[in-house]
Amino acid sequence: MRLKNRIATFLLLIGTFFWGMTFVFVKEAIEIIDVFTFLSVRFTIAGVMLAMIFHKELLKINGRLMVYGIILGLVLAISYITQTIGLQYTSPSKAAFITGLSVIFVPIFVTIIQRSLPRFELVIASITCFCGIWILSNSKDMTFNVGDMWVFSCAILFAIYIILVGKFTKIFPSIPFTIIQLTTVALLTGIIAGHDSLVKVPDDYILWRAIVICAVLATAFMYTIQNKFQKFISEVKASIIFSLEPIFAAITAYFYLNEPITGHVLVGGSLIFLGMILSELKLFNRNNSYLKLNANLKEMRN
């Protein structure tokens, strides 16, 4: 199990790098095409590609798998939609900070659902990552507007999504489950994109480059990896790994767009990496007050 834990951590780190890397390409793409059309094409290509490569896995799809796959796909799709709406009214830095709240929401939700506290190291690591995200985003304006509330909904939904992945993927085969999930996102965003006008096939090279990179690496690969390997680590640790996404975005922007790496990026990134390291350690098992609180929660559950 320890080996599977390390493999899962490594692969999710790679997938998170792809998530962060695609920020610069998405930025280019949405200057050419609307966001929902981009998402629909991206998720359609990812779903079709997986279905073609793993066509034999489609035989494993049954009614129960389809229902739960659609549920997970809807949560993911709505999290994208709420974030997209929010970005129309708030700054990207504030949106990044608020979305990063999921690293705090996950341990809170896990505690409520399971009535059992995560490892003390994971709690400290989550708080450390949250501080890193706050510094990284350089958010000086702490007033909330309507856009911030939409992004706040996205953070809650993404935390729920991480927890549901940890639960559902222990029950269903990962490949067909991922295909149903991606297809759901493609259909829902396609319906929204086609509300005012028909979804058109893109014909711009820069746009197709962004679509292919996002569809293959950040969607087909990442969501398959997440569905297959997240079950070998805790939901809290998964959220900590995903909090590295803005660091990878900043590194990519430095090499691809020549954007400078500021002091905020260095300090915030260092804290997030520290949080990642803390999540791997076992230093506080003898914290008596924490253990007593955890025991009380377990007694309440029973």
TABELJO-V617557 format. One record per pair of residues at least 12 apart in sequence whose C-alpha atoms are under 10 Angstrom apart, sorted by the first residue. I is the first residue (numbers start at 1). GAP is how many residues later the second one is. Records with the same first field share a line. If there is no record, write none. Layout:
I->GAP / GAP
//
This chain:
1->231 / 232
2->230 / 231
3->229
4->225 / 226 / 227 / 228 / 229
5->224 / 225 / 226 / 227 / 228 / 229
6->226 / 227 / 274
7->222 / 225 / 226
8->217 / 218 / 220 / 221 / 222 / 223 / 224 / 225 / 230
9->220 / 221 / 223 / 224 / 228 / 229 / 232 / 271
10->219 / 231
11->210 / 211 / 214 / 215 / 218 / 219
12->210 / 211 / 213 / 214 / 217 / 218 / 226 / 229 / 230
13->209 / 225 / 228 / 229 / 231 / 232
14->203 / 204 / 207 / 208 / 211 / 227
15->202 / 203 / 204 / 206 / 207 / 208 / 209 / 210 / 211 / 226 / 227 / 230
16->201 / 202 / 206 / 210 / 225 / 226 / 227 / 228 / 229 / 230 / 231 / 232 / 233
17->200 / 201 / 205 / 224 / 225 / 227 / 228 / 229 / 230 / 231 / 232 / 234 / 235
18->195 / 196 / 198 / 199 / 200 / 201 / 203 / 204 / 227 / 230 / 231 / 234
19->195 / 198 / 199 / 200 / 203 / 223 / 225 / 226 / 227 / 229 / 230
20->198 / 222 / 223 / 224 / 225 / 226 / 227 / 228 / 229 / 230 / 231 / 232 / 233
21->192 / 193 / 196 / 197 / 224 / 225 / 226 / 227 / 228 / 229 / 230 / 231 / 232 / 235
22->188 / 189 / 191 / 192 / 193 / 195 / 196 / 223 / 226 / 227 / 230 / 231
23->187 / 191 / 222 / 223 / 225 / 226 / 227 / 229 / 230
24->186 / 225 / 226 / 228 / 229 / 232 / 233
25->181 / 182 / 183 / 184 / 185 / 186 / 188 / 189 / 227 / 228 / 231
26->12 / 13 / 181 / 183 / 184 / 185 / 187 / 188
27->183
28->178 / 179 / 181 / 182
29->175 / 176 / 177 / 178 / 179 / 180 / 181 / 182
30->177 / 180
31->176
32->170 / 172 / 174 / 175
33->167 / 169 / 171 / 174
34->159 / 165
35->45 / 46 / 49 / 50 / 154 / 158
36->44 / 45 / 48 / 150 / 152 / 153 / 154 / 155 / 156 / 157 / 158 / 163
37->149 / 152 / 153 / 154 / 155 / 156 / 157 / 161 / 162 / 163 / 164 / 165
38->148 / 151 / 152 / 155 / 161 / 163 / 164 / 169 / 170 / 172 / 173 / 176
39->38 / 41 / 42 / 146 / 147 / 148 / 149 / 150 / 151 / 154 / 172 / 175 / 176
40->142 / 143 / 144 / 145 / 146 / 147 / 148 / 149 / 150 / 151 / 152 / 153 / 154 / 159
41->145 / 146 / 148 / 149 / 158 / 159 / 160 / 161 / 167 / 170 / 171 / 174
42->140 / 143 / 144 / 166 / 168 / 169 / 170 / 171 / 172 / 173 / 174 / 176 / 177 / 178
43->136 / 138 / 139 / 140 / 141 / 142 / 143 / 144 / 146 / 147 / 168 / 171 / 172 / 173 / 175 / 176 / 177
44->135 / 138 / 139 / 140 / 141 / 142 / 143 / 145 / 146 / 171 / 176
45->137 / 138 / 141 / 166 / 167 / 169 / 170 / 171 / 174 / 175
46->132 / 133 / 136 / 137 / 140 / 165 / 166 / 168 / 169 / 170 / 171 / 172 / 173 / 174 / 175 / 177
47->129 / 131 / 132 / 133 / 134 / 135 / 136 / 137 / 138 / 139 / 168 / 169 / 172 / 173
48->131 / 134 / 135 / 172
49->130 / 166 / 167 / 171
50->125 / 126 / 128 / 129 / 132 / 166 / 170 / 171 / 174
51->124 / 125 / 127 / 128 / 129
54->121 / 122 / 125
55->120 / 121
56->120
57->116 / 117 / 118 / 119 / 120 / 122
58->117 / 118 / 119 / 121 / 122
59->117
60->112 / 113 / 115 / 116 / 117
61->111 / 112 / 114 / 115 / 116 / 118 / 119
62->114
64->108
65->103 / 106 / 107 / 108 / 111 / 112 / 115
66->106 / 110 / 111 / 113 / 114 / 115 / 118
67->110 / 113 / 114
68->96 / 100 / 101 / 104 / 109 / 112 / 113
69->96 / 99 / 100 / 103 / 107 / 108 / 109 / 110 / 111 / 112 / 113 / 114 / 115
70->107 / 108 / 109 / 110 / 111 / 112 / 113 / 114 / 115
71->90 / 93 / 109 / 110 / 113
72->88 / 89 / 90 / 92 / 93 / 96 / 105 / 106 / 108 / 109 / 110 / 112 / 113
73->88 / 104 / 105 / 106 / 107 / 108 / 109 / 110 / 111 / 112 / 113 / 114 / 115
74->87 / 107 / 108 / 110 / 111 / 113 / 114
75->79 / 82 / 83 / 85 / 86 / 89 / 106 / 109 / 110
76->78 / 81 / 82 / 84 / 85 / 86 / 105 / 106 / 108 / 109
77->77 / 80 / 81 / 104 / 105 / 107 / 108 / 109 / 110 / 111 / 112
78->75 / 76 / 79 / 80 / 107 / 110 / 111
79->20 / 71 / 72 / 73 / 74 / 75 / 76 / 77 / 78 / 79 / 80 / 81 / 82
80->71 / 74 / 77 / 78 / 105 / 109
81->69 / 70 / 73 / 104 / 107 / 108 / 111
82->65 / 66 / 67 / 68 / 69 / 70 / 71 / 72 / 73 / 75
83->12 / 13 / 15 / 16 / 64 / 65 / 66 / 67 / 68 / 69 / 70 / 71 / 72
84->63 / 66 / 67 / 70
85->61 / 62 / 63 / 64 / 65 / 66 / 69
86->59 / 60 / 61 / 62 / 63 / 64 / 65 / 66 / 67 / 68
87->60 / 61 / 63 / 64
88->58 / 59 / 60 / 62
89->56 / 57 / 58 / 59 / 60 / 61 / 62
90->54 / 55 / 56 / 57 / 58 / 59 / 60 / 61
91->48 / 50 / 56 / 57
92->45 / 47
93->40 / 41 / 43 / 44 / 45 / 46 / 47 / 48
94->40 / 43 / 44 / 45 / 46 / 47 / 48 / 50 / 53 / 54 / 57
95->42 / 44 / 52 / 53 / 54 / 55 / 56 / 57 / 59 / 60
96->37 / 38 / 40 / 41 / 42 / 43 / 55 / 59 / 149 / 150
97->33 / 34 / 35 / 36 / 37 / 38 / 39 / 40 / 41 / 42 / 51 / 54 / 55 / 58 / 149
98->32 / 35 / 36 / 39 / 41 / 50 / 51 / 52 / 53 / 54 / 55 / 56 / 57 / 58
99->34 / 49 / 51 / 52 / 53 / 54 / 55 / 56 / 57 / 58 / 59 / 60 / 144
100->29 / 30 / 31 / 32 / 33 / 34 / 37 / 51 / 52 / 54 / 55 / 56 / 58 / 59 / 139 / 140 / 142 / 143 / 144 / 145 / 146
101->25 / 26 / 28 / 29 / 30 / 32 / 33 / 50 / 51 / 53 / 54 / 55 / 57 / 58 / 138 / 142
102->24 / 28 / 50 / 52 / 53 / 54 / 55 / 56 / 57 / 58 / 60 / 134 / 137 / 138 / 140 / 141
103->20 / 22 / 23 / 24 / 25 / 26 / 27 / 30 / 52 / 53 / 55 / 56 / 132 / 133 / 134 / 135 / 136 / 137 / 138 / 139 / 140
104->19 / 21 / 22 / 23 / 24 / 25 / 26 / 51 / 52 / 55 / 132 / 135 / 136
105->21 / 50 / 51 / 52 / 53 / 54 / 55 / 131 / 134
106->20 / 49 / 50 / 52 / 53 / 54 / 55 / 56 / 57 / 129 / 130 / 131 / 132 / 133 / 134
107->12 / 15 / 16 / 19 / 52 / 56 / 127 / 128 / 129 / 130 / 132
108->15 / 51 / 128
109->47 / 50 / 51 / 54 / 127
110->49 / 50 / 53 / 124 / 125 / 126
111->183 / 186
112->185
113->50 / 188
114->183 / 184 / 187
115->179 / 180 / 181 / 182 / 183 / 184 / 185 / 186 / 187
116->177 / 178 / 179 / 180 / 181 / 182 / 183 / 184 / 185
117->173 / 174 / 176 / 177 / 178 / 180 / 181
118->116 / 117 / 118 / 119 / 176
119->115 / 117 / 118 / 160 / 163 / 164 / 165 / 166 / 171 / 172 / 175
120->158 / 159 / 162 / 163 / 164 / 165 / 166 / 167 / 170 / 171
121->116 / 154 / 156 / 157 / 158 / 159 / 160 / 161 / 162 / 163 / 164
122->112 / 114 / 115 / 118 / 153 / 154 / 155 / 156 / 157 / 158 / 159 / 160
123->113 / 114 / 117 / 152 / 155 / 156
124->151 / 154 / 155 / 160
125->111 / 112 / 115 / 146 / 147 / 148 / 149 / 150 / 151 / 152 / 153 / 154 / 155 / 156
126->110 / 111 / 113 / 114 / 115 / 117 / 146 / 149 / 150 / 152 / 153
127->113 / 144 / 145 / 148
128->112 / 140 / 142 / 143 / 144 / 145 / 146 / 147 / 148 / 150
129->110 / 111 / 112 / 114 / 115 / 139 / 140 / 141 / 142 / 143 / 144 / 145 / 146 / 147
130->110 / 113 / 138 / 141 / 142 / 145
131->136 / 137 / 138 / 140 / 141 / 144
132->111 / 112 / 115 / 132 / 133 / 134 / 135 / 136 / 137 / 138 / 139 / 140 / 141 / 142 / 143
133->110 / 111 / 112 / 113 / 114 / 131 / 132 / 134 / 135 / 136 / 138 / 139
134->130 / 134
135->128 / 129 / 130 / 131 / 132 / 133 / 134 / 136
136->110 / 111 / 114 / 126 / 127 / 128 / 129 / 130 / 131 / 132 / 133 / 134 / 135 / 136
137->109 / 127 / 128 / 131
138->126 / 127 / 130
158->81
159->76 / 77 / 80
160->75
161->74
162->64 / 65 / 68 / 72 / 73 / 74 / 76 / 77 / 80
163->67 / 68 / 71 / 72 / 73 / 75 / 76
164->71
165->58 / 61 / 62 / 63 / 64 / 65 / 66 / 70
166->60 / 61 / 62 / 63 / 64 / 65 / 66 / 67 / 68 / 69 / 72
167->60 / 63 / 64 / 68
168->59 / 63
169->57 / 58 / 59 / 60 / 61 / 62
170->57 / 58 / 59 / 60 / 61 / 62
172->55 / 56
173->54 / 55
174->49 / 50 / 51 / 52 / 53 / 54 / 55
175->45 / 48 / 49 / 50 / 52 / 53
176->48
177->46 / 47 / 50 / 51
178->41 / 42 / 45 / 46 / 47 / 48 / 49 / 50
179->41 / 44 / 45
181->42
182->37 / 38 / 41 / 42
226->12
236->43
237->38 / 39 / 42 / 43
238->38 / 41
240->32 / 33 / 35 / 36 / 37 / 39
241->31 / 32 / 34 / 35 / 38
242->34
243->26 / 29 / 30 / 32 / 33
244->25 / 28 / 29 / 31 / 32
245->27
246->19 / 22 / 23 / 26
247->14 / 18 / 19 / 21 / 22 / 23 / 25 / 26
248->21
250->12 / 15 / 16 / 19
251->14
//
